[in-house]
């Protein structure tokens, strides 16, 4: 059996006075409350190929009920209309059934299932392109981005700027929809479906608007820092997309304020969509946690819906990821404060890969059953990791993920805040005891001030690799370091953990190998230097090796700022662990955390396997009676069993038994209840700490620590 929990739709076990609070039906929430704000989405997205517009609506409804879905995303318009459009600038799906969309909406609403219509304004059909070639993308060489008979559009041309809004308005006028989802908004320099690249769009509308925006500059041809107008172009892209979304938002809300706007942006959006997908190696089993944690703490006033993408790749649409990976993704969504969200190609019937269906049934029913205990969390984490982006990639993503991996495996809870949101989340950041910047090269002056103040007020700051190096004066001020070489190949060098009082995990090691970047910084103005860097030895046969000598440089520098400390580690510490996984490199960070913030490990103490993900939340029951209330009603300890992940394959997780926990808890619990085992657990509480043993963990667990 995939999951070691078979979820019934009956009541909780009513042991020790623990009573179930039934999930609220949509009608129980106030009519004035936007329907998405309870944050209880159980969403399925059916990305219908053109020919599946002929789907059987009744069978679709049956399947939505089977999967306990309360929100459906289904095709509406844009690339092609799945309804009888009257607009001559929108191509109609040749398989369109005139009443299909209307029937889906009416039958879903009869069952209290919300319907969000999907729009994609990134492409137009050849028939539209031939009439309006000036609406389409064109590269500096005159290339178009084409998928079969679909042409990539230009963001600043009339189709996106004007016609897209008219298409949405038409759908709203025809159908009682609950929301719109906009796929692939914004600028594109290549064909994502084919992995090709063509450069910055040189469309006349883009040229003219950028010239006005930049006061006379020409468009760059590539998105590269080497281009003279690149920095200005980045600001131009953000401004023009936000401006379009602002006008889209105004048009939609003028029609009906209760229509949710959902896309991958954060401005003028009600539901921020994100995606967990297998788009790069090595695989990142914590991607759903990463996405939700990052988005919720960076944009706390939004609902986040993180979609688990069913397909393996754009080229393999009908081959699904492993069911075990699906379970990890979906439960990580719940544990971090999102609802459930699955995106698949087509309808459910005669599906090409149905292996995940059982997992969907169980996880969606599980959420429905325990709905009051999801979606209304505050985090007790005292560590904050600053992320390089909401969709990080490349070497900066590896550094960022490697640092997270070290913390996850050590069961050290942390929140994530995107670097661009440091100023906006200044109050939150000032509450953390430890702030980690993995390869965050540049931040604004306002963000610098936020970090400076947090450090002065007692927070510890750790920055890795080339973090903050865009402002050498700030590096000098915060860390007492002068940059000599921020990019320096470290292959063959060694690190020497000579201070055993600091590096307590290295009693049996004196040299640690290195590769990737090894920055050479002068820490003359730092208060403490540690981890001397040794030069490469002589290459050759065993008889000739050796010769490693102190280089005079150090891999760690620390400076005190009133009540706090700032530590710089100008090396690719996270990337090396993410790629190679040698625990000695993780232990560098853990020893530094013990030195700077010795209480870090006291929030959660456990003997759980490193591949058991542990997520602790404060909860307030997500019910209408608690609307507007933030009083904490208890804690929820979420466990995700990732022991089945081998690095490139997801197997069924190994049962983990007899897991001991000691958790800092400032109240004597009234009850400790296992959602999966459906029973109360024995526990002890003394002097602010809760201790208990979980006898077994299968795929996941949620433990309600009730006040």
FENLINRA-V370482 format. One record per helix or strand. SS is the DSSP state (H for helix, E for strand). FROM is the first residue (numbers start at 1). TO is the last residue. Records with the same first field share a line. If there is no record, write none. Layout:
# FENLINRA-V370482
SS = FROM-TO  FROM-TO
This chain:
# FENLINRA-V370482
H = 26-28  50-54  57-66  100-110  126-131  133-135  158-174  204-214  230-255  287-298  323-336  357-369  371-373  394-409  419-421  426-429  445-456  472-479  542-544  573-580  583-596  598-602  624-626
E = 42-47  71-78  81-81  92-92  114-120  123-125  136-136  146-147  150-153  179-183  190-191  196-197  260-263  271-276  303-309  311-313  316-320  340-345  377-379  383-387  415-418  434-438  460-464  482-485  489-489  494-496  512-513  517-518  520-522  528-534  550-561  564-569  571-571  604-606  612-619  634-641  645-645  650-650  656-664  671-674  679-680  684-686  689-697  700-706
